[in-house]
Amino acid sequence: MDEEKTEEKNEDKPEDKPEDNGKGDKYETTPIIERAREEREKLEAANTKKEELLDREEAIAAKKALGGITEAGKPPEEKKETDAEYVERMRKQGWKA
């Protein structure tokens, strides 16, 4: 009987447990989890955008490489031949003057 009285007293007496407000402990971390999810979504969106930009940059670089454009952006200048160089070239080809 003494044990029953002790248990009854313990039930009536509030313990040092935190109050249960119906939310539970896992809801206290929900804002952190939600923020982490939002940040992950932002990073995924940024990564997708970065991949698209990288693909565009690669396509532009390929067009430049196949287009014959020099790295400086100028086409190579054609060297003008002097009269003496022209005569020399013609003599090598068999022209007699």
C-alpha positions in Angstrom: 0.0 0.0 0.0 2.8 2.3 0.7 4.0 1.8 -2.9 0.6 2.7 -4.3 0.5 5.9 -2.3 4.0 6.9 -3.6 3.0 6.3 -7.2 -0.2 8.4 -6.8 1.9 11.2 -5.3 4.3 11.0 -8.3 1.4 11.2 -10.8 -0.1 14.3 -9.1 3.3 16.0 -8.9 4.6 17.6 -12.1 8.0 16.3 -13.1 10.9 18.2 -14.6 10.0 17.1 -18.1 9.4 19.8 -20.7 5.8 20.5 -21.5 4.4 18.7 -24.5 2.8 21.4 -26.6 1.6 18.9 -29.2 4.4 19.7 -31.6 7.0 17.3 -30.4 10.8 17.6 -30.5 11.2 17.1 -34.2 9.4 20.3 -35.0 12.0 22.4 -33.2 14.5 21.4 -35.9 12.1 21.9 -38.8 13.1 25.5 -39.5 16.7 24.4 -39.8 15.8 21.5 -42.1 13.6 23.8 -44.2 16.4 26.3 -44.5 18.8 23.6 -45.5 16.3 22.4 -48.1 15.9 25.9 -49.5 19.6 26.4 -49.7 20.0 23.0 -51.5 17.4 24.0 -54.0 19.1 27.3 -54.6 22.5 25.6 -55.1 20.9 23.1 -57.5 19.4 25.9 -59.5 22.7 27.8 -59.6 24.5 24.6 -60.7 22.0 24.1 -63.5 22.5 27.7 -64.7 26.3 27.3 -64.5 26.1 24.2 -66.6 24.1 25.9 -69.2 26.5 28.8 -69.3 29.5 26.5 -69.5 27.9 24.7 -72.5 27.4 28.0 -74.2 31.0 29.0 -73.6 32.2 25.7 -75.0 30.1 26.1 -78.1 31.5 29.6 -78.6 35.1 28.4 -78.2 34.5 25.6 -80.6 33.1 28.0 -83.2 36.1 30.2 -82.8 38.5 27.3 -83.2 36.7 25.9 -86.3 36.1 29.4 -87.7 39.8 30.2 -88.2 39.7 33.2 -85.9 43.0 33.8 -84.2 43.1 34.1 -80.4 43.6 37.9 -80.6 40.4 38.1 -82.7 42.0 39.4 -85.9 42.4 37.4 -89.1 46.1 37.1 -90.1 47.3 39.9 -92.4 48.4 39.0 -95.9 51.9 40.1 -96.6 52.2 42.2 -99.7 54.9 41.1 -102.0 57.4 43.7 -103.2 58.4 44.0 -106.9 61.8 42.4 -106.2 60.2 39.4 -104.4 57.7 39.0 -107.3 60.4 38.9 -109.9 62.4 36.4 -107.8 59.4 34.1 -107.4 58.7 34.3 -111.1 62.3 33.4 -112.0 62.1 30.4 -109.7 59.0 29.2 -111.6 60.9 29.4 -114.9 60.0 32.9 -116.2 62.9 34.6 -117.9 63.2 38.4 -117.9 
